[in-house]
Amino acid sequence: MNIVNEKVYHKRYGVGVVVSHEGNKITVDFRKKTADFIFPNAFEKFLTAQDVDLHEQILELYKALKHEKEIEKQRKFSGLADTERKNSSPEERRRRPVSTARQRRDHRSNIAFKCTYCDGGASNHGVGFRGVCSDPVVEHNVKKAKRVWCSNEDSFCRQYLEGYLTREELDGKFLNGESTCYENRMLIDWRACAGWYHSGHRQGQPMRLKQVQTDSLCVLTTRCPNQPEETRFIFAVFLVDYFDEGNGLEEGFVSAHPQFRIELTPNEANKMPFWEYHANDSDPERPFWGSGLHRYFNDAMAVQILQDLVEIKKGTADEELVVAFLTHYASVHCIDTDSVPSKRGALLLKKSGNVGKNA
């Protein structure tokens, strides 16, 4: 389907004309700017074809492609993946084919995600990430912090603040399975997504996860409203049981092992500052994340995190689980936990004045 010269409408940019269409990418010329979009995905939320019949055809194409991909994911996950896990040893699983980008690296990477603070479902057992945010947090994320998705015109939370939805309707959308964002179901689905590019020449394109695989450690981090980056803390970790690198149509994602998933209480999370473990190569003493939603880290940092969780979870219902988690991780990756170096994250390097990298 070629839609060059067709007129389209964007809520923010207004009316534009499609000036090029190559593969799954289209370029639209609006009055004030030219922007690239993924085709046909962008027509689900961002673009509307002026020709009603054409718009319906594009949506049908999008649904068909999405359905094909979902079937493929289910086939891999429920069929091949299950069979492979049952019939292979940890050593064999580590030798699975990986992407060319991964083959160029000396070791497998683990992954950490930067999550927008969400107090939905918060309790003494967890910081949230199990429902729609409270009104104060919704207002902070939409109006003050202006989080990219929270403040988007299509965000249910923004529509609620602007009076287009009642609180009951907002909560109802979540209960009916209409996720308002990644975060409000993160610890229900135990799944983390790479996200989409919101600016630059890749605007509208999905991000990929090229350096993660089965048995990598996934760390979920956040910081409370009005708090500086150095206060970022870890609120949950899990072992990656399934991953999809992503492609030009869909973003990459990782999902959790059914057993090895750990959620921290608010008090426990306060004892797990992310920047005590991690340091940027370019400026090690500065706790700075930047715009990306994820970053990679090595096995030493993974073990450091799990070892600290073992101490924090002593005397709790999760004590045996986190000990088993650490034992499993070390065994699968052939790591001598006694030889792992001490933490050398940005906060510790800044305090000691001794700059160095985490081995």
Buried (B, 14 or more C-beta within 10 A) or exposed (E): EEBEEBBBBBEEBEEBBBEEBEEBBBBBEBEEEEBBBBBBBBBBEBBBBEBEEBBEBBBEBBEEBBEEBEEEBEEBBEEEBEEBEEEEEEEEBBEEEBBEEBEEEEEBBBBBBBBBBBBBBBEEEBBBBBBBBBEEBBBBBBEEBEBBBBBBEEBBBBBBBEEEBEEEEBBEBBEEEEBBBBBBBBBBEBBBBBBBBEEEEEBBBBBBBBBBBBBBBBBBBBBBBEEEBBBBBBBBBBBBBBBBBBEEBBBBBBBBBEEBBBBBBBEBBBBBBBBBBBBBEEEBBBBEBEEEBBBBBBBBBBBBBBBBBBEBBEEEEBBEBBBEBBEBBBEBBEBEBEEBEEBBBBBBBBEEEEEEEBE
